[in-house]
C-alpha cells in the first residue's frame, strides 16, 4: 500500500521490487526436497503456531478480492496505486491427523507490495490471537474492518482487541508518516501480547483484557553502506519477529529495507526500560525469531536479494546461541517466513511466503533443535 523503496513493510513488498526488476510476476516456488509437507496450497503464508496438542495454526495472506481503492503513487509518480481487497486471508487449522480447515476468513489487500493479510498467531491464556493487515495514510476509503489489528479467535469468528492504525495515526512514533503493519506477535512473560509494527517501525505491548496499546520502543533507520542513485542513504528498520529468553528482555529481528544488503539484518535486545543493544548481527532479511525448547533463539532468513529479486532456494534457519553466536541449521529454503516448535524440538516452517499464490507450504523438520550446525562444506553442496 506504499512505495516499497521508501515506506518499508516486512515481506511481500519484496515481490513488488521483484516484479519491477524482472518485468514479470514473482517467480513460482521451486520444489524443496527437504522436510515433510504438512500443509500446501497456501497464498503467501506468514505465520505458523503449534498448540500443545499438536494442532497447527497458519496465518495466510490471501489474494486480495473484488473491492478496489487507491493510494498515492510513489516518489515522482502522479498516478495513484490501485489496491484490491476481499476476505481471502485465512486462519488455517491443521489437526494432528493432518486435516486442514479454514477456521476464519480475514481481510486481504493486494497492491504493489503483493497481498497482505493475516500475519502471525500466538496463544495466551488458552486463547489464540492473530495480527492482521496493513494500512497507510492517503487511502481513498476508510480503514477496512479488522486490518492493522490484533484479533482474538472466538469459535469460528474473530474479535478485534486492538487497532494499531488508530494508535499510529494519533502518535506516529517514528515520525515518518502514518503507516502501520501489525506483523510480529508473541505472548510475553508479563501476560501481555507484544507486537512489532513493521510499517511504524516500533515495538508495542497490548493488554489483552483492555486492548490498551503501549509503546515500548522505536527502531531507528539503519544506514546503507553505499548510497547513491536508486539507493537511499538509510533503510527503515522493519521489525519482524519477537522472542523472549529468561532475562526479562524482548528480542526483535529487523529486516532493513531496500537494497536488502546481505548481512545488514540483525537481532536487537530490548530491555525492560526500552533501551536497545545489538544481540546478533550479520543476518540477511530476517523474517521471524523464535525460542526453541533448547533455550536458543532461531532466526528465519528469507533469502538473498539478487538482480531479479529474492533468489529462490537461498532462505535459511539460523540458531543463535548465548552471546549472539550463529549457526546455520537449515539452508536452501524458498522464501521462508516463519517457524514454530513443538516440545520435541520439531520445527514447522512456512515456505513460499514471497512466491506465487498457491505455492506456499508448511513443512516439518523433525528434532531440528538437536540438528548439528551445517559445515561450510555442507552448505556448498
C-alpha positions in Angstrom: 0.0 0.0 0.0 3.0 2.3 -0.2 6.2 2.7 -2.3 8.5 -0.2 -1.4 11.7 1.8 -1.6 10.5 4.4 0.9 7.9 3.1 3.3 9.1 -0.3 4.2 6.9 -3.3 5.2 8.3 -6.6 6.2 7.9 -9.1 3.4 5.6 -9.0 0.5 6.8 -5.6 -0.7 9.8 -7.6 -1.8 7.6 -9.1 -4.5 6.8 -5.7 -5.9 10.5 -4.9 -6.4 11.0 -8.4 -7.9 8.3 -7.5 -10.5 9.8 -4.2 -11.2 13.2 -5.7 -11.7 12.1 -8.6 -13.8 9.2 -7.1 -15.7 7.1 -10.1 -14.7 5.2 -11.6 -11.9 7.2 -13.2 -9.0 8.8 -16.5 -9.8 7.0 -19.6 -8.7 8.4 -21.5 -5.8 10.7 -24.4 -6.7 10.4 -27.8 -5.2 12.3 -28.0 -2.0 13.4 -31.6 -1.3 13.6 -31.1 2.5 11.3 -31.7 5.3 7.8 -33.2 5.3 4.8 -31.3 3.8 2.1 -30.8 6.3 0.1 -28.1 4.5 0.1 -26.8 1.0 -1.8 -24.6 -1.5 -1.2 -21.5 0.6 -1.1 -17.9 -0.6 1.9 -16.2 1.0 1.8 -17.8 4.4 3.4 -15.5 7.0 2.9 -17.2 10.4 2.7 -20.6 12.0 1.9 -21.7 15.6 1.8 -25.2 17.2 -0.7 -25.8 20.1 0.2 -28.1 22.9 -2.0 -30.8 21.5 -0.1 -30.7 18.1 -2.7 -28.6 16.2 -1.1 -26.4 13.7 -2.3 -22.9 13.0 -1.3 -20.9 9.9 -1.8 -17.2 9.0 -2.2 -16.9 5.3 -2.0 -13.6 3.4 -4.7 -14.2 0.8 -5.0 -12.8 -2.7 -7.0 -9.6 -2.3 -10.5 -9.6 -3.7 -13.1 -7.8 -5.8 -13.1 -4.5 -4.0 -10.8 -1.7 -5.0 -9.4 1.5 -3.6 -6.4 3.7 -4.4 -3.4 5.0 -2.5 -0.9 7.7 -3.6 1.8 6.8 -6.1 5.5 6.6 -5.1 8.0 9.4 -5.4 7.9 11.1 -8.8 4.6 9.4 -9.7 1.4 11.3 -10.2 -0.6 8.1 -10.7 -2.3 6.5 -7.7 -1.9 2.8 -7.0 -4.9 0.6 -7.2 -5.4 -2.0 -4.5 -7.8 -4.9 -4.5 -9.4 -6.3 -1.3 -11.6 -9.0 0.0 -11.9 -11.6 2.7 -9.4 -14.1 1.2 -6.8 -14.1 4.0 -7.2 -17.2 6.3 -6.5 -18.6 9.6 -6.0 -22.3 8.8 -6.1 -25.1 11.3 -4.3 -28.4 10.6 -5.3 -31.2 13.0 -2.7 -33.6 14.4 -4.1 -36.1 11.9 -3.4 -33.8 9.0 -6.9 -32.5 8.3 -6.8 -28.8 7.1 -9.7 -26.5 7.8 -10.2 -22.7 7.1 -11.3 -21.5 10.5 -11.7 -17.8 9.8 -11.6 -15.6 6.8 -9.9 -12.2 7.1 -9.3 -9.1 5.0 -6.6 -9.3 2.3 -5.3 -6.3 0.4 -3.3 -6.8 -2.8 -1.4 -3.9 -4.4 2.0 -3.0 -5.5 3.5 -4.8 -2.5 1.7 -8.1 -3.1 -1.0 -9.4 -0.9 -1.1 -8.6 2.9 -3.5 -10.1 5.3 -3.1 -12.4 8.4 0.4 -12.3 9.7 1.1 -14.2 13.0 -0.6 -16.4 15.5 0.1 -16.6 19.3 -1.5 -18.3 22.3 -2.1 -16.5 25.6 -4.1 -18.0 28.4 -5.6 -20.6 26.2 -6.9 -18.0 23.6 -5.5 -17.6 20.1 -4.6 -14.1 18.8 -3.8 -13.0 15.3 -2.1 -9.9 13.8 -3.9 -8.8 10.7 -3.3 -6.3 7.9 -1.6 -3.1 6.8 -2.9 0.4 6.4 -1.4 3.8 5.5 -2.3 7.4 5.0 -3.9 8.5 1.8 -6.2 5.6 1.0 -9.3 6.6 -0.9 -11.5 4.7 1.6 -11.7 4.4 5.3 -9.7 1.6 7.1 -11.2 -1.8 6.4 -12.5 -3.6 9.4 -10.0 -6.0 11.0 -7.0 -4.6 9.2 -3.9 -3.4 11.2 -5.5 -5.1 14.2 -4.9 -7.6 16.9 -7.7 -10.2 16.7 -8.9 -12.9 19.1 -10.3 -16.1 17.8 -13.7 -16.8 19.3 -15.0 -20.1 17.9 -15.1 -19.6 14.2 -15.1 -15.8 14.2 -12.6 -13.1 15.3 -13.0 -10.2 17.6 -10.9 -7.1 17.3 -8.9 -6.4 20.5 -6.7 -3.5 19.5 -6.4 -1.2 16.4 -2.9 -0.3 15.6 -3.8 2.1 12.8 -5.7 4.3 15.3 -2.6 4.3 17.5 -0.3 5.1 14.6 -2.5 7.9 13.3 -2.6 9.6 16.7 1.1 9.1 17.6 3.3 8.3 14.5 6.1 7.2 16.9 8.8 7.0 14.2 7.8 10.4 12.7 8.0 9.1 9.1 4.3 9.4 8.3 1.3 7.3 9.4 1.8 3.7 8.2 1.0 0.6 10.2 1.5 -3.1 9.6 0.7 -5.3 12.6 3.1 -8.2 12.0 5.2 -10.0 14.6 3.3 -11.3 17.6 4.4 -13.1 20.8 2.9 -13.8 24.3 5.2 -12.1 26.8 6.1 -13.3 30.2 4.2 -10.3 31.7 0.9 -11.7 30.4 0.7 -9.1 27.6 0.8 -9.5 23.9 3.8 -8.0 22.1 3.6 -6.8 18.6 6.0 -5.5 16.0 4.6 -2.8 13.8 6.6 -3.3 10.6 5.2 -0.2 9.0 5.5 2.0 12.0 9.0 0.6 13.0 8.1 0.1 16.6 7.6 -2.5 19.3 4.2 -2.3 21.1 2.7 -4.1 24.1 -1.1 -4.8 24.3 -3.2 -5.6 27.3 -5.4 -8.4 26.1 -8.1 -7.6 28.6 -8.5 -3.9 27.8 -6.9 -3.5 24.3 -4.7 -0.7 25.7 -1.6 -0.2 23.4 1.7 0.9 25.0 4.8 1.9 23.0 7.9 0.0 24.1 10.5 1.4 21.7 11.0 2.8 18.2 13.6 1.4 15.9 15.7 4.0 14.0 16.6 3.8 10.3 19.7 1.9 9.5 22.4 3.5 7.3 23.2 1.9 3.9 26.8 1.3 3.2 26.8 2.5 -0.5 24.0 5.1 -1.0 23.7 6.6 -4.5 21.3 6.7 -7.4 18.4 4.4 -6.6 19.8 3.5 -3.2 18.6 5.7 -0.2 21.0 6.8 2.5 19.2 4.7 5.0 16.6 2.0 5.2 13.7 1.6 7.7 14.4 -1.0 10.4 11.3 -3.1 9.6 10.9 -5.1 12.8 9.5 -8.6 12.2 9.8 -11.4 14.8 9.7 -11.3 18.6 11.0 -13.8 21.1 11.8 -14.0 24.8 14.6 -15.7 26.8 14.7 -15.9 30.6 16.3 -12.5 31.2 13.2 -10.3 31.1 14.1 -8.7 27.7 12.4 -8.9 24.3 14.5 -10.0 21.3 13.4 -8.5 18.0 14.5 -9.3 14.4 15.0 -6.4 12.0 14.7 -6.7 8.2 16.1 -3.4 6.9 14.5 -2.5 3.5 15.9 -1.9 0.0 18.6 -2.6 -1.1 18.4 -5.6 1.3 22.2 -5.7 1.7 23.4 -9.2 2.8 24.4 -9.1 6.4 22.5 -5.9 7.3 19.8 -7.7 9.2 20.1 -8.2 12.9 18.5 -9.2 16.2 18.2 -6.4 18.8 17.8 -7.0 22.6 15.2 -4.6 24.1 15.5 -4.3 27.8 12.5 -3.7 30.2 13.2 0.1 30.1 13.1 0.1 26.3 16.8 0.5 25.8 18.3 -1.4 22.8 21.5 -3.2 22.1 22.6 -5.4 19.2 22.5 -9.1 20.1 23.2 -10.8 16.8 24.4 -9.1 13.6 25.4 -10.2 10.1 22.0 -11.8 9.3 20.2 -11.4 6.0 16.5 -10.5 5.5 15.4 -11.9 8.9 11.6 -12.5 8.9 11.0 -14.4 12.2 12.6 -15.1 15.5 11.5 -17.9 17.9 12.8 -19.5 21.1 13.4 -23.2 20.8 12.7 -25.8 23.5 16.5 -26.0 23.9 16.6 -22.4 25.1 18.3 -21.0 21.9 16.9 -18.4 19.6 16.2 -19.4 16.0 16.0 -16.8 13.2 14.4 -17.3 9.7 16.2 -15.7 6.8 14.0 -15.0 3.7 17.0 -15.3 1.4 19.4 -13.3 -0.7 18.3 -10.4 -2.9 19.6 -10.7 -6.4 19.2 -8.8 -9.7 15.8 -10.5 -10.2 14.6 -10.0 -6.7 14.7 -12.7 -3.9 16.7 -15.7 -5.1 14.7 -18.9 -4.7 16.3 -21.5 -2.6 18.5 -19.2 -0.5 16.5 -19.0 2.7 17.9 -20.3 5.9 17.2 -21.0 9.6 19.9 -19.8 11.9 20.4 -20.9 15.5 21.6 -18.1 17.8 23.3 -19.2 20.9 24.3 -17.3 24.0 26.3 -14.2 23.2 24.9 -14.0 19.7 26.9 -16.9 18.2 25.2 -18.0 15.0 24.9 -21.5 13.4 23.2 -22.4 10.2 20.9 -25.4 10.7 18.8 -25.3 7.6 19.5 -23.8 4.1 18.2 -24.0 0.6 14.7 -22.9 1.6 12.4 -20.9 -0.7 11.4 -17.6 0.9 10.7 -18.9 4.4 8.8 -16.5 6.6 8.0 -18.1 10.0 8.7 -21.1 12.2 7.3 -22.7 15.3 8.4 -25.6 17.5 6.7 -28.3 19.4 8.2 -29.5 22.7 10.0 -32.3 20.9 12.1 -29.8 19.0 10.3 -30.5 15.7 10.2 -27.3 13.6 7.3 -26.2 11.4 8.3 -23.7 8.8 6.3 -21.7 6.3 7.9 -21.6 2.8 6.9 -19.8 -0.4 5.9 -16.8 1.7 7.0 -14.4 -1.1 6.3 -16.7 -4.0 3.4 -17.2 -6.4 -0.1 -17.6 -4.9 -1.0 -21.2 -4.2 2.6 -22.4 -3.9 3.0 -21.8 -0.2 3.6 -24.7 2.2 4.3 -25.6 5.8 7.0 -28.2 6.2 8.1 -30.1 9.2 11.7 -30.9 10.1 11.9 -33.4 13.0 14.1 -32.6 16.0 15.6 -29.5 14.4 16.9 -28.3 17.8 19.2 -31.3 18.0 20.5 -30.9 14.4 24.1 -30.1 14.2 25.2 -26.9 12.6 25.8 -27.2 8.9 29.5 -27.1 8.0 30.9 -24.8 5.2 31.3 -27.9 3.0 27.7 -29.0 3.6 26.5 -25.5 2.7 28.3 -25.6 -0.6 26.8 -28.9 -1.7 
